[in-house]
């Protein structure tokens, strides 16, 4: 790649001092160096739109950020190749930490499922997420209307490559490249797409044909991102269900199923090479629902209980969620991947269910999600990994009235389709939670114009919404 005002005649190694700011979008890289030809000159390396970090001249911006020392290779004219090193080199692992994409900001995120015919438009969803200060979202496809609505929002989004596409994507890299060019690249950098989830719960399913194509599909997607210089911006992953484990109690005893491990181990090896976490869908609700007679519901809901002690590690667990996360760590360790981070891609509690779905009540859903939000806000680790803050995406943003399966599948939402809260866990909807009949119109009318009264009484929210409607009409 050319450097302005210089020709590509020679290659040399350049040491330089840079500052890194994780909170602003990247516009360019500025290289500051001392050479025989110019003192403290600035070489413009051109526009950089796809990295997650910003490198600036320390002479002007170092006071705003913490400094690091890194190195790069640059093409410059051979007449100015005598560059004097003015900084020291980072250790390899420190450099990797700076340059590796991180698809998760903070510790709390939500899953934005859309199998419904009564949901608000994506622009209104962005308004809702901003009001709730939710910065991480997962969707299960790459819907262009959604990605367009998230433009400029600052909300980081992981898109999904559906299970139905895996066989086609696994055939060749060109097919993956076409998919990325159509569904990811055009929306960057304004829409902060931070990850691609390739398939969902594949190795926990009963379809061995999909097991075989998962890794080739993952590799093809990563290769496509690499060809487009997007691997430092967009993470590649594949979430799993608890069905990949042979057992998970006690946590230290957890192992992958033998038939799953044949496919899981090569997948983990590749993810280890590209530094992707292990994503697990962890639902204490499902565990409790399957065995309510033997599982203490307080243990599942983060409420006071005696908990359990893992006799192998002598660690005490006072909630099932932490135990499920540590079970995943134990299985990874036994498979040889003790340095892989675990992130929960789905967790939640249904507010309604069928007669045989124990625990599916509004009270329990509110308790679980309220305590989950509080637990994640504490930014603490688990008993087995106390120094690694747990990160999780809650399922789900809305109830989805067209989802198949038992009643619980349609009732995981934190919010109703009209924009009101399903129950109070500290979020404020765009309409009063009791307003059912007329609120959908108001919610859609407000759209992305913003939310007034995020922490104010319901009366103020109603007045603010009415005022906006008057102004917009």
C-alpha positions in Angstrom: 0.0 0.0 0.0 1.3 3.4 -0.9 2.3 6.1 1.6 1.4 9.6 0.4 4.3 11.5 -1.1 6.6 8.5 -1.0 7.3 5.7 -3.4 7.3 1.9 -2.6 11.0 1.3 -3.2 12.1 -0.3 0.0 10.9 -2.0 3.2 12.1 -1.1 6.6 11.1 -1.6 10.2 9.8 1.4 12.1 9.5 1.8 15.8 7.2 4.4 17.0 5.2 5.6 20.0 1.4 5.6 19.8 -1.6 6.2 21.9 -4.6 3.9 21.8 -8.1 5.1 22.4 -10.8 2.3 22.6 -13.8 4.7 22.6 -13.6 6.5 19.3 -14.0 5.3 15.8 -10.8 5.1 13.7 -10.3 7.6 10.9 -6.5 7.3 10.2 -3.2 6.1 11.5 -0.5 8.7 12.1 3.1 7.5 12.4 5.5 9.8 14.2 9.2 9.1 13.7 12.7 10.6 13.7 14.8 10.1 10.6 17.8 11.6 9.0 15.6 13.3 6.5 13.1 14.9 8.9 12.8 15.4 12.6 9.6 14.3 14.3 7.9 14.1 10.9 4.4 12.7 10.4 3.8 10.0 7.8 0.2 9.6 6.9 -0.7 5.9 6.5 -4.1 6.7 4.9 -7.6 6.1 6.1 -8.3 3.2 8.4 -11.9 2.5 9.0 -12.0 -1.1 10.1 -9.8 -1.5 13.1 -11.1 -1.2 16.7 -8.3 1.0 18.0 -7.0 4.5 17.1 -3.4 5.3 16.8 -2.5 9.0 17.0 0.6 11.2 17.3 1.7 11.3 21.0 2.9 14.9 20.5 -0.7 16.2 20.3 -2.9 13.5 21.8 -0.9 11.5 24.3 -2.4 13.5 27.2 -5.8 12.1 26.3 -4.9 8.5 26.4 -2.5 6.0 27.9 0.7 5.4 25.8 1.9 2.1 24.5 4.9 1.1 22.5 4.4 -1.0 19.3 6.0 -1.6 16.0 4.9 -2.0 12.4 6.4 -2.6 9.0 6.0 0.2 6.5 7.0 0.8 2.9 8.9 4.0 2.5 11.3 5.6 0.0 14.9 4.2 0.3 16.3 7.7 0.7 14.7 8.0 4.1 15.2 4.5 5.4 17.6 5.3 8.2 15.1 5.4 11.1 16.3 5.6 14.6 14.3 3.6 17.1 12.9 5.9 19.8 10.7 3.4 21.7 10.8 -0.1 23.1 9.0 -3.1 21.7 5.9 -4.6 23.3 6.0 -8.2 24.4 4.3 -10.5 21.9 1.3 -11.2 24.1 0.8 -7.5 25.0 0.8 -6.7 21.3 -1.8 -9.4 20.7 -4.0 -8.0 23.4 -4.0 -4.6 21.8 -4.7 -5.8 18.3 -7.2 -8.5 18.9 -10.9 -7.7 18.2 -13.1 -7.7 21.2 -16.8 -8.2 20.3 -18.2 -7.4 23.7 -18.1 -4.0 25.5 -18.7 -4.3 29.2 -20.5 -7.3 30.5 -24.2 -7.0 29.6 -25.9 -7.6 26.3 -29.2 -8.8 24.8 -30.4 -11.0 22.0 -32.7 -9.3 19.6 -34.9 -12.1 18.1 -37.5 -11.1 15.6 -39.7 -14.2 15.0 -42.9 -12.1 15.4 -45.4 -10.0 13.5 -45.9 -7.3 16.0 -42.5 -5.9 16.8 -41.6 -2.2 16.5 -39.4 -1.1 13.7 -35.6 -1.4 14.2 -35.2 2.4 14.5 -37.4 2.3 17.6 -35.5 -0.6 18.9 -32.3 1.4 18.8 -34.0 4.2 20.8 -35.1 1.6 23.3 -31.6 0.1 23.6 -30.0 3.5 24.0 -32.4 4.4 26.8 -31.6 1.2 28.6 -27.8 1.9 28.0 -27.4 -1.6 26.4 -24.3 -1.6 24.3 -24.2 -5.2 23.0 -26.7 -6.9 20.8 -26.9 -10.3 19.0 -29.3 -10.9 16.1 -29.8 -14.3 14.4 -29.4 -13.1 10.8 -27.9 -10.1 8.9 -31.1 -8.2 8.2 -30.3 -5.1 6.3 -33.0 -3.0 7.8 -31.7 -3.8 11.3 -28.1 -3.1 10.3 -29.1 0.2 8.7 -31.0 1.3 11.7 -28.0 0.6 14.0 -25.8 2.9 11.9 -24.2 5.5 14.1 -25.8 4.1 17.2 -22.6 3.0 18.9 -24.3 -0.2 19.8 -22.1 -3.2 18.9 -23.8 -5.9 17.1 -23.1 -9.6 16.3 -24.8 -10.9 13.2 -25.8 -14.5 12.6 -25.1 -16.7 9.7 -28.1 -19.1 9.8 -27.8 -22.9 10.1 -29.6 -23.2 6.8 -26.6 -21.5 5.1 -23.8 -23.6 6.5 -23.6 -26.2 3.8 -23.4 -23.7 1.1 -20.8 -21.5 2.9 -18.7 -24.6 3.7 -18.3 -25.4 0.0 -15.9 -22.6 -0.9 -14.4 -19.4 0.4 -15.8 -17.4 -2.5 -19.4 -18.1 -1.3 -18.4 -16.9 2.2 -16.7 -13.9 0.6 -19.9 -13.0 -1.3 -21.9 -13.3 1.9 -19.6 -11.0 3.9 -19.5 -8.5 1.0 -23.3 -8.4 0.9 -24.1 -8.5 4.6 -21.2 -7.1 6.6 -18.7 -5.0 4.6 -21.2 -2.4 3.2 -22.4 -1.5 6.7 -19.0 -0.9 8.2 -17.8 1.3 9.9 -21.0 3.2 10.7 -22.8 0.1 11.9 -20.4 -1.4 14.5 -20.6 -5.1 13.5 -18.3 -6.8 15.9 -18.9 -10.5 15.2 -20.4 -13.2 13.0 -21.9 -16.1 14.8 -21.6 -19.0 12.3 -24.6 -21.3 13.0 -26.3 -21.7 16.4 -26.1 -24.7 18.6 -24.9 -26.9 15.8 -22.9 -29.5 17.8 -25.7 -29.9 20.3 -28.2 -30.7 17.6 -29.1 -34.1 16.1 -28.0 -33.3 12.6 -24.6 -34.8 11.9 -24.4 -33.3 8.4 -24.2 -29.9 10.0 -21.6 -31.1 12.5 -19.3 -31.9 9.5 -19.7 -28.6 7.7 -19.4 -26.3 10.7 -15.6 -26.0 10.8 -15.2 -25.5 7.0 -17.9 -22.8 7.1 -16.2 -21.1 10.0 -12.8 -21.2 8.3 -14.3 -19.9 5.0 -15.9 -16.9 6.8 -12.7 -16.1 8.6 -10.8 -16.3 5.3 -13.3 -14.0 3.7 -12.8 -11.5 6.5 -9.1 -11.8 6.2 -9.2 -11.0 2.4 -11.2 -7.9 3.2 -8.9 -6.8 6.1 -11.7 -7.2 8.6 -10.3 -9.8 11.0 -9.2 -7.2 13.5 -12.7 -5.7 13.5 -15.1 -8.7 13.2 -14.9 -11.7 15.4 -15.9 -15.2 14.2 -17.6 -17.5 16.6 -20.2 -20.3 17.0 -22.5 -20.6 20.1 -23.2 -24.0 21.6 -26.0 -25.4 23.8 -25.5 -27.3 27.0 -26.2 -30.4 24.9 -22.5 -30.6 23.9 -21.7 -31.8 27.5 -21.9 -35.3 28.7 -22.5 -34.1 32.2 -22.2 -30.8 34.1 -22.6 -31.6 37.7 -20.5 -30.9 39.7 -18.9 -28.2 37.5 -15.4 -29.8 37.7 -16.7 -33.0 36.3 -18.0 -31.5 33.1 -16.7 -33.0 29.8 -17.7 -32.9 26.2 -19.6 -35.8 24.8 -17.3 -38.2 23.0 -19.1 -38.0 19.7 -19.2 -34.2 20.0 -15.5 -33.9 20.9 -14.4 -35.3 17.5 -15.8 -32.1 15.9 -15.4 -29.8 18.9 -11.7 -30.1 19.3 -10.7 -29.0 15.8 -13.2 -26.2 16.1 -11.7 -25.1 19.4 -8.2 -25.4 18.0 -9.1 -23.0 15.2 -10.8 -20.6 17.5 -7.8 -20.7 19.8 -5.6 -19.6 16.8 -7.8 -16.6 16.0 -8.4 -15.9 19.7 -12.2 -16.3 19.7 -14.0 -17.1 22.9 -16.2 -20.2 23.6 -19.9 -19.1 23.5 -22.4 -21.2 25.5 -26.2 -20.8 25.9 -26.7 -21.3 29.6 -30.3 -21.5 31.0 -30.8 -22.3 34.7 -34.6 -22.1 33.8 -34.3 -25.1 31.5 -32.4 -27.1 34.1 -35.0 -26.3 36.8 -37.9 -27.0 34.4 -36.6 -30.5 33.7 -36.1 -31.4 37.4 -38.1 -29.1 39.8 -38.3 -31.7 42.5 -34.5 -31.9 43.0 -33.3 -28.4 42.1 -33.8 -25.5 44.6 -35.4 -22.7 42.7 -33.6 -20.2 44.9 -30.3 -21.6 43.6 -31.5 -21.1 40.0 -32.8 -17.5 40.7 -29.7 -16.1 42.5 -31.7 -16.0 45.8 -30.5 -17.0 49.3 -29.8 -20.7 49.5 -27.2 -23.1 51.0 -25.7 -23.7 47.5 -23.4 -26.5 46.8 -19.7 -27.4 47.2 -17.7 -29.0 44.4 -15.8 -31.6 46.4 -13.0 -31.8 43.8 -12.2 -28.1 43.7 -13.7 -27.3 47.2 -15.4 -24.3 45.6 -18.8 -23.1 46.8 -21.5 -22.2 44.4 -24.5 -20.1 45.5 -26.2 -20.0 42.1 -26.6 -22.3 39.1 -25.5 -19.8 36.5 -21.9 -19.6 37.8 -21.9 -23.3 38.1 -22.9 -23.6 34.4 -20.1 -21.2 33.3 -17.5 -23.0 35.3 -18.7 -26.3 34.0 -17.8 -25.0 30.5 -14.4 -23.9 31.7 -13.8 -27.4 33.1 -14.8 -29.1 29.9 -12.5 -26.8 27.9 -9.6 -27.5 30.3 -10.0 -31.2 29.9 -10.0 -30.8 26.1 -6.7 -28.8 26.3 -8.0 -25.3 26.0 -7.6 -23.8 29.5 -6.9 -20.3 28.2 -10.1 -20.0 26.2 -12.6 -17.5 27.6 -16.2 -18.5 28.1 -19.0 -16.0 27.2 -22.7 -16.7 27.7 -24.4 -16.1 24.3 -27.9 -16.7 25.7 -29.5 -16.8 29.2 -32.9 -15.9 30.4 -36.1 -17.0 32.1 -39.6 -17.4 30.6 -42.5 -15.4 32.1 -45.2 -17.8 30.9 -45.3 -21.4 30.1 -47.4 -24.5 29.6 -48.7 -26.5 32.6 -45.7 -28.8 32.6 -43.2 -25.9 32.4 -42.3 -25.4 36.1 -41.2 -22.0 37.2 -42.3 -20.1 34.1 -43.9 -17.1 35.8 -43.6 -13.3 35.6 -42.3 -13.2 39.2 -39.5 -15.7 38.5 -38.6 -14.1 35.2 -38.3 -10.7 36.9 -36.3 -12.2 39.8 -33.8 -14.0 37.5 -33.3 -11.1 35.1 -33.0 -8.5 37.8 -30.4 -10.5 39.7 -28.6 -11.4 36.4 -28.3 -7.7 35.6 -27.0 -7.0 39.0 -24.6 -9.9 38.9 -23.1 -8.8 35.5 -22.9 -5.2 36.6 -20.6 -6.3 39.4 -18.1 -7.4 36.8 -16.9 -10.3 38.8 -15.7 -13.7 37.8 -16.8 -17.2 38.8 -15.5 -19.3 41.6 -13.2 -21.2 39.2 -12.2 -18.1 37.1 -12.5 -15.3 39.7 -10.3 -12.9 37.6 -12.3 -13.1 34.4 -15.5 -11.0 34.5 -18.5 -12.9 33.3 -20.1 -11.6 30.1 -23.6 -12.6 29.0 -26.3 -11.8 26.4 -29.8 -12.0 27.9 -32.5 -13.7 25.9 -34.5 -11.9 24.9 -35.3 -8.3 24.1 -38.9 -9.0 23.1 -41.5 -11.7 23.3 -41.7 -13.4 19.9 -45.3 -14.4 19.2 -44.5 -16.6 16.1 -41.8 -18.8 17.7 -42.8 -22.5 17.5 -42.6 -24.9 20.4 -43.9 -24.6 24.0 -45.5 -21.4 25.3 -42.2 -20.5 27.1 -40.5 -20.0 23.8 -42.7 -17.0 23.1 -42.3 -15.4 26.5 -38.7 -14.6 27.2 -38.9 -10.9 26.5 -37.7 -8.1 28.7 -40.0 -5.8 26.8 -43.5 -6.1 25.2 -43.9 -5.5 21.6 -45.6 -2.1 22.4 -42.4 -0.8 23.9 -43.4 -1.2 27.5 -41.5 -3.2 30.0 -42.6 -6.8 30.5 -41.6 -6.5 34.2 -39.5 -4.1 36.2 -35.8 -4.9 36.4 -34.6 -1.2 36.2 -35.2 -0.5 32.5 -37.7 2.1 31.3 -39.8 1.5 28.3 -40.9 4.1 25.8 -44.5 3.8 27.0 -46.2 3.2 30.3 -46.2 -0.6 31.0 -50.0 -0.5 31.5 -50.7 1.1 28.2 -51.5 -1.8 25.9 -54.0 -0.7 23.3 -52.6 2.7 22.2 -49.0 2.4 23.0 -47.8 0.7 19.9 -48.7 3.7 17.8 -46.9 6.0 20.2 -43.8 3.8 20.3 -43.5 3.6 16.5 -44.1 7.3 16.2 -41.2 8.2 18.5 -38.9 5.9 16.6 -35.3 6.9 16.7 -36.0 10.5 17.7 -34.9 9.7 21.3 -36.4 9.0 24.7 -37.3 11.7 27.2 -37.6 10.9 30.8 -35.5 7.7 31.0 -35.5 7.8 34.8 -38.5 10.0 35.4 -42.1 9.0 36.5 -44.5 7.5 34.0 -46.5 10.7 33.7 -43.5 12.6 32.4 -42.8 9.8 29.9 -46.4 10.0 28.6 -46.3 13.8 28.3 -42.9 13.7 26.6 -44.2 11.2 24.0 -47.2 13.3 23.4 -45.1 16.4 22.9 -42.9 14.6 20.4 -45.9 13.5 18.5 -47.2 17.0 18.3 -43.9 18.4 17.1 -43.5 15.7 14.5 -47.0 15.9 13.1 
